[in-house]
């Protein structure tokens, strides 16, 4: 079942607003999403961009730099270790990221190896902007966790060359590997009290998310776009 239908998206927008996320916007494509996000970020703000594939696919990071906005970007060569750049992004004015999954009842489900991304979504930056393709919409938390652990994390681990059982087997074994990518799980049910969270839903497949029963051609398009976006990423988290 695909949860990201037009009818579900319409209902989901109202649910997210009821969960105190604001603003919640829907746009048809990544170009419109980039324009919208750009208008949400003050020129003088410092923006943390913790490496989200979805965000990179918008081209928004380059546009922010072109207009003179400071971006804390772990993908830019730096004398600092990549983990220190990630720590700096937690002190930015605005965090620009995505979510691994979004449930029909308005919950944001995420799994991290280190926790830098999910940490910033909860507390640190005063404003968080999450850009989420409709391919990341799922029915509920159980479906979200199953998809992330048994579809997305194994593919992500394999692409990054991680030596984890899931990278080899293609599904989660709840391993104890030091390279395990599923160390921190968060479920944001309502807007955190001291953090403004804006959500931009995009009517495109963005980032790394699919259901195993989707047509192979669609799954491969998502995977190929992900691989292309990841080229040049600094090693690290």
C-alpha positions in Angstrom: 0.0 0.0 0.0 1.2 3.5 -0.8 0.2 6.0 1.9 1.2 9.1 0.0 -1.9 9.5 -2.1 -3.5 12.9 -2.8 -6.3 12.3 -0.4 -4.0 11.1 2.3 -1.7 14.1 1.8 -4.7 16.5 2.2 -5.7 14.8 5.5 -2.1 14.7 6.7 -1.6 18.4 6.3 -4.4 19.1 8.7 -3.1 16.4 11.1 0.3 18.0 11.2 -1.2 21.4 11.9 -3.1 19.8 14.7 0.1 18.5 16.1 1.3 22.1 16.2 3.8 22.0 13.4 3.8 25.3 11.6 3.8 26.2 8.8 2.8 23.0 7.0 2.9 23.5 3.2 2.5 21.2 0.2 4.2 22.0 -3.2 4.3 19.9 -6.4 8.0 19.7 -7.1 11.5 20.4 -5.7 11.8 23.7 -7.5 8.8 25.1 -5.7 10.0 23.6 -2.5 13.4 25.3 -2.8 11.7 28.7 -3.5 9.5 28.2 -0.5 12.3 27.2 1.9 14.5 30.1 0.7 11.7 32.5 1.7 11.5 30.9 5.2 15.2 31.6 6.1 16.3 35.1 7.0 19.3 36.3 5.0 21.4 36.8 8.2 20.6 33.4 9.7 23.2 30.6 10.1 21.9 27.4 8.6 22.9 23.9 9.6 22.7 21.3 6.8 23.5 17.9 8.3 23.8 16.1 4.9 20.2 15.2 4.0 19.9 13.7 0.5 16.5 15.3 0.1 17.9 18.8 0.9 20.8 18.3 -1.5 18.3 17.3 -4.3 16.6 20.7 -3.9 19.8 22.6 -4.7 18.9 24.9 -1.8 22.3 24.9 -0.1 24.0 26.5 -3.1 21.3 29.1 -3.4 21.7 30.0 0.3 25.4 30.5 -0.2 24.9 32.5 -3.4 22.7 35.0 -1.5 25.2 35.3 1.3 23.7 33.1 4.0 26.2 31.2 6.2 25.8 27.4 5.9 27.3 24.9 8.3 27.9 22.1 5.9 29.7 18.8 6.7 30.1 18.2 3.0 32.4 21.1 2.4 36.2 20.4 2.9 37.3 21.7 6.3 40.2 21.5 8.6 37.7 20.4 11.3 36.8 16.8 11.8 33.4 16.1 10.2 31.9 15.3 13.7 32.8 18.8 14.9 31.1 20.4 11.9 28.0 18.4 12.8 28.2 19.8 16.4 28.4 23.3 15.0 25.2 22.7 13.0 23.4 22.0 16.3 24.1 25.6 17.3 22.8 27.1 14.0 19.8 29.4 13.9 18.0 27.1 11.4 18.4 23.4 10.8 17.5 22.2 7.3 16.8 18.5 7.1 14.3 15.8 6.2 12.7 12.8 8.0 13.1 9.1 7.4 9.4 8.6 7.5 6.2 10.5 8.2 3.1 8.7 9.4 -0.5 9.4 8.4 -1.2 10.5 12.0 1.5 13.1 11.8 4.5 11.5 13.5 8.1 12.0 12.4 10.1 8.7 12.6 13.8 8.8 12.4 16.8 6.5 13.0 20.4 7.6 13.3 23.7 6.0 13.9 25.1 9.0 15.9 22.1 11.1 16.7 23.3 14.4 15.4 20.5 14.8 12.9 17.7 13.8 15.2 19.2 15.8 18.1 19.0 19.0 16.1 15.4 18.3 15.1 14.4 18.2 18.7 16.4 20.9 20.4 19.2 23.3 19.6 18.4 25.4 16.5 15.4 27.5 17.3 13.9 26.8 13.8 13.8 23.5 12.0 12.6 23.1 8.4 11.9 19.6 7.3 11.5 18.9 3.5 9.7 15.5 3.0 8.9 13.8 -0.3 5.5 12.0 -0.5 7.4 8.8 -0.9 8.3 9.0 2.8 4.7 8.9 3.9 3.7 5.6 5.7 0.6 4.3 7.4 1.9 4.2 11.0 5.0 3.9 13.2 5.3 0.1 12.8 5.4 0.5 9.0 7.9 3.3 9.4 10.3 1.3 11.6 10.0 -1.8 9.4 10.7 0.2 6.2 13.7 2.0 7.7 15.3 -1.0 9.3 14.6 -3.6 6.7 14.7 -1.6 3.4 16.4 1.8 3.8 19.1 1.3 6.4 20.5 -1.9 4.7 20.6 -0.1 1.3 22.2 3.0 2.9 24.8 0.8 4.8 25.7 -1.0 1.6 26.1 2.2 -0.4 28.4 3.6 2.3 30.4 0.5 2.5 29.5 -0.3 6.1 30.5 -3.7 7.4 27.2 -4.5 9.0 25.0 -7.7 8.7 22.2 -5.7 7.1 24.4 -4.5 4.3 25.0 -8.2 3.4 21.7 -9.8 4.2 19.5 -6.9 3.2 17.5 -6.8 6.4 17.9 -5.9 10.1 19.4 -8.5 12.4 19.5 -6.2 15.4 23.3 -6.5 15.3 26.0 -5.3 17.7 28.3 -4.2 15.0 30.4 -1.1 15.8 29.3 0.3 12.4 25.6 -0.2 13.2 23.5 2.6 11.7 20.4 2.1 13.9 21.6 3.3 17.3 19.1 6.1 18.0 15.4 6.0 17.2 13.2 9.1 17.7 9.4 9.6 17.2 8.4 13.2 17.3 4.6 13.1 18.0 4.0 16.8 18.5 6.1 19.9 17.9 8.8 20.1 20.6 7.8 22.9 23.0 10.9 25.2 22.4 11.5 24.5 18.8 9.6 25.8 15.8 9.2 23.0 13.2 8.1 23.8 9.7 7.2 21.0 7.3 7.3 21.2 3.5 5.7 18.2 1.8 6.8 17.8 -1.8 4.8 15.8 -4.4 8.0 14.0 -5.7 10.1 11.1 -4.8 13.0 12.6 -2.8 15.6 11.1 -0.6 15.9 7.4 0.2 12.5 5.8 0.7 10.4 3.2 -1.0 8.2 0.2 -0.3 9.4 -3.2 -1.4 6.2 -3.8 -3.4 6.6 -0.6 -5.5 7.5 -1.1 -9.2 11.1 -1.9 -9.7 11.6 1.0 -12.1 10.4 3.5 -9.5 12.6 2.0 -6.8 15.6 2.1 -9.0 15.0 5.8 -10.0 14.9 6.7 -6.3 18.0 4.7 -5.6 19.9 6.1 -8.6 19.1 9.7 -7.6 20.3 8.9 -4.1 23.5 7.4 -5.3 24.2 10.4 -7.6 23.5 12.9 -4.8 25.8 11.0 -2.4 28.8 11.4 -4.8 31.4 13.6 -3.1 30.1 13.2 0.5 32.8 13.4 3.1 33.3 10.2 5.0 32.2 10.4 8.6 28.8 10.1 10.3 
